[in-house]
Amino acid sequence: NSTSNIAEAYQDPIVFIPNAFKPAGVHSIFLPVTTYVGISEYEFDVFNRWGLKEFSTTNLGEGWDGTHAGHKAEFGVYVYLVRFKTSKGDYIERKGTVTLIR
């Protein structure tokens, strides 16, 4: 019989979240840029100033285009919430604000 050592290589997640975007501009989608984030338990939500959900996805590559129910969202500040699971099994939550520029 032989046994070997278990080697575990974990990467800490890297997350960049912009603080403003312009749907008619160069970067027309509000999307967190992530590396080493698990896709199985990812959630990204955007809320308006009254706490109503404007956008929600569990797809890592999908972002908010500044619309809600087919209509353009108004200029202003919105709140985002990003939740995901790391390779170590820890849950991380990032929240903040983003400005929608028209």
C-alpha positions as CSV (number, residue, x, y, z in Angstrom):
1,N,0.0,0.0,0.0
2,S,1.1,3.5,-0.6
3,T,-0.2,6.8,0.6
4,S,0.5,10.3,-0.7
5,N,0.1,13.7,0.7
6,I,-2.9,15.8,-0.2
7,A,-2.0,19.1,-1.9
8,E,-4.6,21.7,-2.0
9,A,-4.2,24.9,-4.1
10,Y,-6.8,27.5,-3.3
11,Q,-7.0,30.9,-5.0
12,D,-8.5,33.9,-3.3
13,P,-11.2,35.5,-5.4
14,I,-10.5,38.8,-7.2
15,V,-13.5,41.0,-7.7
16,F,-13.7,44.4,-9.4
17,I,-17.0,46.2,-9.3
18,P,-17.3,49.5,-11.2
19,N,-19.0,52.5,-9.5
20,A,-20.6,53.9,-12.6
21,F,-21.7,52.9,-16.1
22,K,-23.4,54.4,-19.1
23,P,-25.7,52.1,-21.2
24,A,-25.0,54.1,-24.4
25,G,-21.2,54.3,-23.7
26,V,-18.2,52.1,-24.2
27,H,-19.0,49.9,-21.2
28,S,-22.7,49.6,-21.6
29,I,-23.3,46.7,-19.1
30,F,-22.8,46.9,-15.4
31,L,-21.0,43.7,-14.5
32,P,-18.7,42.6,-11.7
33,V,-15.4,41.5,-13.1
34,T,-14.3,38.3,-11.3
35,T,-11.6,35.7,-11.1
36,Y,-11.5,32.5,-9.1
37,V,-15.2,32.8,-8.2
38,G,-17.3,29.6,-8.2
39,I,-20.1,29.7,-10.7
40,S,-22.4,27.2,-8.9
41,E,-23.4,29.6,-6.1
42,Y,-23.2,33.1,-7.6
43,E,-25.8,35.7,-7.3
44,F,-25.9,39.3,-8.5
45,D,-28.7,41.8,-7.7
46,V,-29.3,45.5,-8.4
47,F,-31.9,47.5,-6.4
48,N,-33.3,51.0,-6.9
49,R,-33.3,53.6,-4.1
50,W,-36.7,52.3,-2.8
51,G,-35.3,48.8,-2.4
52,L,-37.1,47.3,-5.4
53,K,-35.1,44.7,-7.4
54,E,-34.2,46.1,-10.9
55,F,-32.1,43.1,-12.0
56,S,-31.1,39.7,-10.8
57,T,-29.0,36.9,-12.2
58,T,-27.1,33.7,-11.2
59,N,-25.1,33.7,-14.5
60,L,-21.5,34.9,-13.9
61,G,-21.3,36.4,-17.4
62,E,-24.6,38.3,-17.3
63,G,-24.8,42.0,-16.3
64,W,-27.3,44.8,-16.0
65,D,-28.0,46.9,-19.1
66,G,-29.8,49.7,-17.3
67,T,-33.3,48.5,-18.1
68,H,-36.1,47.1,-16.0
69,A,-39.1,45.2,-17.6
70,G,-38.1,46.5,-21.0
71,H,-37.9,50.2,-20.0
72,K,-34.9,52.4,-19.4
73,A,-34.1,52.8,-15.8
74,E,-33.8,56.5,-14.7
75,F,-30.5,58.2,-14.1
76,G,-29.3,57.8,-10.5
77,V,-27.7,55.7,-7.9
78,Y,-28.5,52.0,-7.5
79,V,-27.5,49.5,-4.9
80,Y,-25.9,46.2,-5.8
81,L,-25.3,42.9,-4.0
82,V,-22.9,40.2,-5.1
83,R,-22.8,36.9,-3.3
84,F,-20.6,33.9,-4.2
85,K,-18.8,30.9,-2.8
86,T,-15.0,30.7,-2.9
87,S,-12.9,27.7,-3.7
88,K,-12.3,27.2,0.0
89,G,-16.1,26.9,0.6
90,D,-16.4,30.4,2.2
91,Y,-19.3,32.7,1.3
92,I,-18.4,36.3,0.4
93,E,-20.9,39.1,0.0
94,R,-20.0,42.5,-1.6
95,K,-22.4,45.4,-1.7
96,G,-22.2,49.0,-2.7
97,T,-23.6,51.6,-5.0
98,V,-23.3,52.2,-8.8
99,T,-24.3,55.3,-10.7
100,L,-26.3,54.9,-13.8
101,I,-25.5,57.8,-16.2
102,R,-27.8,58.6,-19.1
